[in-house]
Amino acid sequence: MRQAVFLCSAQSVRNRYHPIVVTLSENLSPLHEISSAALEWERLRAHLAAKTQSPLGRERVLARTPSRDLAWVQREQQMVAEIRIFLSGGGSFGFGGLFDARSLLEKSRIPNAALEALEIRSIAEMAEQIADWRTLITEPPDIVHDKWPGVTNYSLPLQTANFYGLLSLVSGKIEADGSLSDDASPALRGIRRAAQRQHKAIEDSLRRTLQRVSEEGTVQDALITVRGERFVIPIKTENRKRVPGVVHGSSSSGQTVFVEPLETIEQNNELVRLLDEELQEIHRILVAMTAAVGQNADALQRGSEILAGMDERFAYARFAESLRCVRPVFTDGKPNAEDPALSLTDARHPLLELRLREENASIVPLTIALPGAAKQLIISGPNTGGKTVALKTVGLLALMAQAGLPVPANKARLPIFGAIYADIGDAQSIERNLSTFSAHITNVNRIAREADGRSLVLLDELGSATDPEEGAALAVAIAGHFLKLGAWTLLTTHLTSLKIYAAKHEGVVNAAVGFNEETLAPTYDLRLGVPGASSGINIAQRLGLDPAIVASARGNVTTQTADIARFLDDLHAQLTEVKTERANLKLREMELTKERQKLESEGKQEQRNRARELEGKLASLMKEFEYQMRETVKSIEDKSAKTKAATEADRRIARLKREFQESFNSVVVAHVSGADRKDPAAQPHVVRDVAADDIVKLKSMGREAKVERVIDAKTYEVSMGGMKMRIPKDDIASVQKKIETPVQAANRRGGINVIAREPDTMPGEINVIGRTADEARDEVERFIDQAFLAGRPSVRVVHGTGMGILRRTLRDYLKRHPHVVNITEPPYNEGGQGATLVELKQ
């Protein structure tokens, strides 16, 4: 009852303070302009933020901005790549316990301050999470061992963090409802037991009083209740004077008064005193726990910042895995005939791909490149053909790359841009009295003033929304201005003047989005090197415009315009045929490769069949030779000579069989695998390094024997059961090295005294909560050795639950320990996942 003052909601603790402002690996060189609204950067960040596990990680994702600093970008890309290796190998780590503890940590530094119990519990859980991450970094799993230097370097400040004292003081002492357990201190346990005894004494006294007055009909109800933290009994108002004591109130009807009998007043006073002592002891414990938090405040703050950064980058890695992203290659932006400075192969707009996945549709990937010295691309083609999507894809992927994110493409080569400008969509503004054309020109004018040779400029439908002739002249002039600046520029257009401009100027490339003349629908693929026809009339026909209107429109098209459109259509048809033929040639090449591999496989199978046939013939010859030898032995009359000859014959037959088989194997292996062409990997197996006490398997007898001594390099004395014999080295099929037991090793080294404790004096449990994996393993190793020497049949290791890293580390170690027979998990009421029962050898 009295502990309610210390209770609070963990969620209210987390919502009470502002997010951490993290400075680790801070982006100090953001782009001058990113056109976030036009390129939907905010939408992408919101999607990424949903993949984090903590409010701190979410805040960091929503604050992520692209950078001009190549070194910073590469570090971020490296960390995400390392985390992807960890995740793809089955690794995982939870960041859900992170919260902004800055205010709590500041308060903990104040002398004699006391945090609330749930606040301390939340901090302790975060400390355990930080300790688990530190263990993961210092003892990484095999999948990332020596493979995540970037993550290790980022987590370097945690190397010296040690929360053992804090966790020992807090772990298991605060319940989920915020109350302190009896284990919080011996004094608290004693006070609560005394209060329980006093409580029982008061109840016994009141029951006796109730029994007495019930017989007199004085009691309203035969029950004990509480008023003002005093135990009382209900008495009828008219019988009040029959029960001497203190009245602590009455019922709402006035028919009942609540009386504390005189004989329980002192008992109630004693109970109140014990409850006050309990509160004082709770306060003392909370002050001590708060002081421990204060001593670790700096390490906890650093740890929470590092884990928030990891939560952010884990979100990027999960996103990259789900969209099959690649790490971009950053170029110097200089002309390169072999590898374009800007190219994307099979790139996909991430937000469009996510939406199409929800609709069970697939995206058409975009391949785009600016070869050689080209820095300007003019994209033309039909409406709804994907021209604007191409601009947005290039712009958004450039932002992602410079923000340290992998990009959804098969390959990506990008320069580091100083700014990304985009004029995409209808920028009409009634409030600013701007028409669509005026708004575009105002925006283009600003871009023309600010852009330079390191800028990426994306202009959609340049020169539209005004007189076509004047708009075309403006578009060509604007494109020429950016070409002179040396800015990377991608433009979409329907204007023929811009298509001709691209064909006549060096450093400018035409490109067209595809259109299917049969279905009158766009194909969304991008073809480099040729302009595209707008196909406006065809698109209108596909969208269902009145056929009469469509026919009238075709009649109004000038001859020159029709000829140009027809030429472009024929050109694209030819390109489609070339593309199809190229695909067919590639398919034919794959089929030829498959056929060649099939023939090689059949040839090897024929070799194996011939080898088996030869082996069968050799076996038949050996049987014939063995038969002739035995017939020769039978013809010998002398019995002793016959026995001797039989033995010698068996020995020679066994040796000849072995020599024939080894020779045959050597020849076949050498021929098939290339040993006869001096390939050392294909040489026959040769036994080496045979020493005394080794166990060897004999070819001649098919049994194991122990090497007693080495006579010379080719001869050994071995024992088999009670029999000793000499064998040549080539009779040894395999060698099993002698395994030295720990006792034998100790005897060999000498100078070691083993002192075993008596089983009764040897503790049966060890607690390693709060230790690092290395510290815990060392302590458990010593404890197991002592328990084994003391003759204990089993022991219990308490390691806590946490993130499970310490549990897995210790259980993996115990499974391989020579003194351990078996390990099991105890029942829930005996520790459950927080402990391990170890059965020792006897």
ChimeraX attribute file (.defattr): number of C-alpha atoms within 10 A of each C-alpha:
attribute: neighborCount
match mode: 1-to-1
recipient: residues
	/A:1	6
	/A:2	11
	/A:3	14
	/A:4	10
	/A:5	12
	/A:6	19
	/A:7	15
	/A:8	15
	/A:9	13
	/A:10	16
	/A:11	10
	/A:12	10
	/A:13	17
	/A:14	17
	/A:15	13
	/A:16	11
	/A:17	14
	/A:18	13
	/A:19	18
	/A:20	19
	/A:21	12
	/A:22	17
	/A:23	11
	/A:24	11
	/A:25	12
	/A:26	10
	/A:27	17
	/A:28	11
	/A:29	14
	/A:30	17
	/A:31	21
	/A:32	17
	/A:33	18
	/A:34	23
	/A:35	19
	/A:36	18
	/A:37	11
	/A:38	16
	/A:39	25
	/A:40	14
	/A:41	19
	/A:42	15
	/A:43	14
	/A:44	16
	/A:45	18
	/A:46	13
	/A:47	16
	/A:48	20
	/A:49	23
	/A:50	14
	/A:51	19
	/A:52	26
	/A:53	19
	/A:54	21
	/A:55	22
	/A:56	26
	/A:57	30
	/A:58	23
	/A:59	18
	/A:60	22
	/A:61	25
	/A:62	18
	/A:63	11
	/A:64	17
	/A:65	20
	/A:66	25
	/A:67	26
	/A:68	20
	/A:69	18
	/A:70	16
	/A:71	10
	/A:72	20
	/A:73	20
	/A:74	20
	/A:75	16
	/A:76	21
	/A:77	24
	/A:78	20
	/A:79	24
	/A:80	28
	/A:81	23
	/A:82	18
	/A:83	25
	/A:84	22
	/A:85	17
	/A:86	23
	/A:87	17
	/A:88	13
	/A:89	13
	/A:90	9
	/A:91	13
	/A:92	10
	/A:93	16
	/A:94	14
	/A:95	23
	/A:96	15
	/A:97	17
	/A:98	26
	/A:99	26
	/A:100	24
	/A:101	24
	/A:102	19
	/A:103	11
	/A:104	20
	/A:105	22
	/A:106	13
	/A:107	19
	/A:108	24
	/A:109	17
	/A:110	12
	/A:111	11
	/A:112	15
	/A:113	17
	/A:114	20
	/A:115	22
	/A:116	20
	/A:117	28
	/A:118	22
	/A:119	23
	/A:120	23
	/A:121	23
	/A:122	19
	/A:123	24
	/A:124	22
	/A:125	18
	/A:126	22
	/A:127	28
	/A:128	23
	/A:129	23
	/A:130	26
	/A:131	27
	/A:132	22
	/A:133	24
	/A:134	24
	/A:135	19
	/A:136	17
	/A:137	21
	/A:138	18
	/A:139	15
	/A:140	17
	/A:141	13
	/A:142	10
	/A:143	15
	/A:144	19
	/A:145	13
	/A:146	10
	/A:147	16
	/A:148	20
	/A:149	15
	/A:150	18
	/A:151	21
	/A:152	19
	/A:153	12
	/A:154	16
	/A:155	21
	/A:156	15
	/A:157	14
	/A:158	22
	/A:159	13
	/A:160	9
	/A:161	18
	/A:162	19
	/A:163	22
	/A:164	16
	/A:165	14
	/A:166	22
	/A:167	23
	/A:168	16
	/A:169	16
	/A:170	24
	/A:171	17
	/A:172	16
	/A:173	20
	/A:174	18
	/A:175	13
	/A:176	14
	/A:177	14
	/A:178	22
	/A:179	19
	/A:180	22
	/A:181	13
	/A:182	17
	/A:183	12
	/A:184	19
	/A:185	15
	/A:186	9
	/A:187	15
	/A:188	21
	/A:189	15
	/A:190	13
	/A:191	18
	/A:192	16
	/A:193	14
	/A:194	16
	/A:195	20
	/A:196	14
	/A:197	13
	/A:198	18
	/A:199	16
	/A:200	12
	/A:201	15
	/A:202	20
	/A:203	17
	/A:204	13
	/A:205	14
	/A:206	21
	/A:207	16
	/A:208	11
	/A:209	17
	/A:210	21
	/A:211	12
	/A:212	13
	/A:213	17
	/A:214	15
	/A:215	9
	/A:216	11
	/A:217	12
	/A:218	21
	/A:219	24
	/A:220	17
	/A:221	14
	/A:222	15
	/A:223	12
	/A:224	14
	/A:225	14
	/A:226	12
	/A:227	15
	/A:228	8
	/A:229	12
	/A:230	17
	/A:231	23
	/A:232	28
	/A:233	26
	/A:234	25
	/A:235	27
	/A:236	19
	/A:237	17
	/A:238	11
	/A:239	16
	/A:240	18
	/A:241	11
	/A:242	12
	/A:243	17
	/A:244	12
	/A:245	17
	/A:246	13
	/A:247	17
	/A:248	16
	/A:249	15
	/A:250	17
	/A:251	11
	/A:252	8
	/A:253	7
	/A:254	10
	/A:255	13
	/A:256	21
	/A:257	24
	/A:258	25
	/A:259	23
	/A:260	23
	/A:261	18
	/A:262	12
	/A:263	14
	/A:264	21
	/A:265	17
	/A:266	11
	/A:267	18
	/A:268	20
	/A:269	12
	/A:270	16
	/A:271	22
	/A:272	16
	/A:273	13
	/A:274	19
	/A:275	19
	/A:276	14
	/A:277	17
	/A:278	21
	/A:279	17
	/A:280	13
	/A:281	17
	/A:282	21
	/A:283	19
	/A:284	14
	/A:285	21
	/A:286	23
	/A:287	19
	/A:288	18
	/A:289	24
	/A:290	29
	/A:291	22
	/A:292	20
	/A:293	29
	/A:294	22
	/A:295	17
	/A:296	20
	/A:297	21
	/A:298	14
	/A:299	20
	/A:300	26
	/A:301	17
	/A:302	18
	/A:303	24
	/A:304	25
	/A:305	23
	/A:306	24
	/A:307	22
	/A:308	28
	/A:309	22
	/A:310	23
	/A:311	28
	/A:312	27
	/A:313	27
	/A:314	26
	/A:315	23
	/A:316	26
	/A:317	27
	/A:318	19
	/A:319	21
	/A:320	20
	/A:321	17
	/A:322	11
	/A:323	16
	/A:324	13
	/A:325	21
	/A:326	19
	/A:327	22
	/A:328	26
	/A:329	15
	/A:330	18
	/A:331	16
	/A:332	11
	/A:333	19
	/A:334	14
	/A:335	18
	/A:336	16
	/A:337	12
	/A:338	8
	/A:339	14
	/A:340	21
	/A:341	25
	/A:342	26
	/A:343	20
	/A:344	25
	/A:345	16
	/A:346	15
	/A:347	24
	/A:348	26
	/A:349	23
	/A:350	20
	/A:351	16
	/A:352	13
	/A:353	18
	/A:354	18
	/A:355	13
	/A:356	13
	/A:357	12
	/A:358	9
	/A:359	9
	/A:360	8
	/A:361	11
	/A:362	13
	/A:363	16
	/A:364	16
	/A:365	20
	/A:366	21
	/A:367	20
	/A:368	21
	/A:369	21
	/A:370	25
	/A:371	20
	/A:372	16
	/A:373	16
	/A:374	24
	/A:375	26
	/A:376	26
	/A:377	24
	/A:378	28
	/A:379	32
	/A:380	30
	/A:381	27
	/A:382	25
	/A:383	21
	/A:384	14
	/A:385	22
	/A:386	23
	/A:387	26
	/A:388	20
	/A:389	17
	/A:390	27
	/A:391	24
	/A:392	20
	/A:393	22
	/A:394	24
	/A:395	26
	/A:396	24
	/A:397	26
	/A:398	24
	/A:399	26
	/A:400	22
	/A:401	27
	/A:402	29
	/A:403	23
	/A:404	26
	/A:405	29
	/A:406	27
	/A:407	27
	/A:408	29
	/A:409	23
	/A:410	17
	/A:411	17
	/A:412	27
	/A:413	20
	/A:414	22
	/A:415	24
	/A:416	22
	/A:417	26
	/A:418	22
	/A:419	23
	/A:420	25
	/A:421	26
	/A:422	25
	/A:423	23
	/A:424	20
	/A:425	13
	/A:426	12
	/A:427	17
	/A:428	15
	/A:429	12
	/A:430	9
	/A:431	6
	/A:432	8
	/A:433	9
	/A:434	15
	/A:435	15
	/A:436	16
	/A:437	17
	/A:438	16
	/A:439	18
	/A:440	24
	/A:441	18
	/A:442	13
	/A:443	14
	/A:444	19
	/A:445	12
	/A:446	11
	/A:447	20
	/A:448	17
	/A:449	8
	/A:450	13
	/A:451	22
	/A:452	19
	/A:453	17
	/A:454	18
	/A:455	25
	/A:456	27
	/A:457	24
	/A:458	26
	/A:459	22
	/A:460	21
	/A:461	20
	/A:462	26
	/A:463	27
	/A:464	19
	/A:465	13
	/A:466	12
	/A:467	9
	/A:468	13
	/A:469	12
	/A:470	11
	/A:471	18
	/A:472	21
	/A:473	14
	/A:474	16
	/A:475	22
	/A:476	19
	/A:477	15
	/A:478	17
	/A:479	23
	/A:480	17
	/A:481	13
	/A:482	21
	/A:483	20
	/A:484	11
	/A:485	15
	/A:486	19
	/A:487	20
	/A:488	25
	/A:489	23
	/A:490	24
	/A:491	25
	/A:492	24
	/A:493	26
	/A:494	25
	/A:495	23
	/A:496	17
	/A:497	16
	/A:498	26
	/A:499	23
	/A:500	13
	/A:501	19
	/A:502	25
	/A:503	17
	/A:504	11
	/A:505	13
	/A:506	13
	/A:507	18
	/A:508	25
	/A:509	25
	/A:510	22
	/A:511	25
	/A:512	27
	/A:513	27
	/A:514	24
	/A:515	26
	/A:516	14
	/A:517	13
	/A:518	6
	/A:519	10
	/A:520	16
	/A:521	19
	/A:522	19
	/A:523	16
	/A:524	23
	/A:525	19
	/A:526	24
	/A:527	21
	/A:528	19
	/A:529	17
	/A:530	22
	/A:531	26
	/A:532	28
	/A:533	25
	/A:534	22
	/A:535	20
	/A:536	13
	/A:537	18
	/A:538	19
	/A:539	19
	/A:540	16
	/A:541	16
	/A:542	12
	/A:543	11
	/A:544	9
	/A:545	13
	/A:546	10
	/A:547	11
	/A:548	8
	/A:549	13
	/A:550	15
	/A:551	12
	/A:552	10
	/A:553	11
	/A:554	12
	/A:555	11
	/A:556	9
	/A:557	12
	/A:558	9
	/A:559	10
	/A:560	9
	/A:561	11
	/A:562	14
	/A:563	12
	/A:564	13
	/A:565	16
	/A:566	13
	/A:567	13
	/A:568	19
	/A:569	19
	/A:570	12
	/A:571	15
	/A:572	23
	/A:573	16
	/A:574	12
	/A:575	14
	/A:576	15
	/A:577	12
	/A:578	12
	/A:579	12
	/A:580	12
	/A:581	12
	/A:582	12
	/A:583	12
	/A:584	12
	/A:585	12
	/A:586	12
	/A:587	12
	/A:588	12
	/A:589	12
	/A:590	12
	/A:591	12
	/A:592	12
	/A:593	11
	/A:594	12
	/A:595	12
	/A:596	12
	/A:597	12
	/A:598	12
	/A:599	11
	/A:600	12
	/A:601	12
	/A:602	12
	/A:603	12
	/A:604	13
	/A:605	12
	/A:606	12
	/A:607	15
	/A:608	14
	/A:609	12
	/A:610	13
	/A:611	18
	/A:612	13
	/A:613	12
	/A:614	14
	/A:615	17
	/A:616	12
	/A:617	12
	/A:618	16
	/A:619	15
	/A:620	12
	/A:621	12
	/A:622	16
	/A:623	14
	/A:624	11
	/A:625	14
	/A:626	19
	/A:627	12
	/A:628	12
	/A:629	17
	/A:630	15
	/A:631	11
	/A:632	14
	/A:633	19
	/A:634	14
	/A:635	9
	/A:636	14
	/A:637	9
	/A:638	9
	/A:639	10
	/A:640	10
	/A:641	12
	/A:642	16
	/A:643	14
	/A:644	12
	/A:645	18
	/A:646	18
	/A:647	13
	/A:648	13
	/A:649	17
	/A:650	14
	/A:651	13
	/A:652	14
	/A:653	19
	/A:654	16
	/A:655	16
	/A:656	15
	/A:657	18
	/A:658	16
	/A:659	13
	/A:660	16
	/A:661	15
	/A:662	14
	/A:663	13
	/A:664	16
	/A:665	15
	/A:666	17
	/A:667	16
	/A:668	21
	/A:669	17
	/A:670	20
	/A:671	14
	/A:672	14
	/A:673	13
	/A:674	15
	/A:675	18
	/A:676	16
	/A:677	10
	/A:678	10
	/A:679	11
	/A:680	11
	/A:681	10
	/A:682	17
	/A:683	16
	/A:684	15
	/A:685	10
	/A:686	10
	/A:687	13
	/A:688	10
	/A:689	8
	/A:690	21
	/A:691	17
	/A:692	15
	/A:693	17
	/A:694	18
	/A:695	21
	/A:696	21
	/A:697	17
	/A:698	20
	/A:699	16
	/A:700	17
	/A:701	10
	/A:702	11
	/A:703	11
	/A:704	20
	/A:705	23
	/A:706	21
	/A:707	23
	/A:708	18
	/A:709	17
	/A:710	16
	/A:711	11
	/A:712	10
	/A:713	10
	/A:714	12
	/A:715	15
	/A:716	20
	/A:717	18
	/A:718	23
	/A:719	16
	/A:720	12
	/A:721	8
	/A:722	5
	/A:723	8
	/A:724	14
	/A:725	12
	/A:726	15
	/A:727	17
	/A:728	13
	/A:729	17
	/A:730	16
	/A:731	19
	/A:732	21
	/A:733	17
	/A:734	17
	/A:735	20
	/A:736	13
	/A:737	14
	/A:738	12
	/A:739	10
	/A:740	10
	/A:741	10
	/A:742	10
	/A:743	9
	/A:744	11
	/A:745	10
	/A:746	14
	/A:747	11
	/A:748	11
	/A:749	9
	/A:750	9
	/A:751	7
	/A:752	9
	/A:753	7
	/A:754	8
	/A:755	9
	/A:756	14
	/A:757	16
	/A:758	13
	/A:759	16
	/A:760	10
	/A:761	8
	/A:762	18
	/A:763	14
	/A:764	16
	/A:765	16
	/A:766	17
	/A:767	16
	/A:768	20
	/A:769	22
	/A:770	24
	/A:771	22
	/A:772	21
	/A:773	22
	/A:774	15
	/A:775	11
	/A:776	19
	/A:777	19
	/A:778	10
	/A:779	14
	/A:780	19
	/A:781	15
	/A:782	11
	/A:783	18
	/A:784	24
	/A:785	16
	/A:786	20
	/A:787	24
	/A:788	23
	/A:789	17
	/A:790	17
	/A:791	18
	/A:792	21
	/A:793	16
	/A:794	20
	/A:795	20
	/A:796	21
	/A:797	23
	/A:798	18
	/A:799	24
	/A:800	21
	/A:801	16
	/A:802	17
	/A:803	15
	/A:804	13
	/A:805	18
	/A:806	26
	/A:807	22
	/A:808	13
	/A:809	15
	/A:810	19
	/A:811	20
	/A:812	12
	/A:813	13
	/A:814	21
	/A:815	14
	/A:816	11
	/A:817	15
	/A:818	12
	/A:819	18
	/A:820	18
	/A:821	16
	/A:822	15
	/A:823	18
	/A:824	14
	/A:825	16
	/A:826	16
	/A:827	10
	/A:828	10
	/A:829	6
	/A:830	11
	/A:831	18
	/A:832	16
	/A:833	18
	/A:834	19
	/A:835	26
	/A:836	24
	/A:837	19
	/A:838	24
	/A:839	18
	/A:840	21
	/A:841	14
	/A:842	12
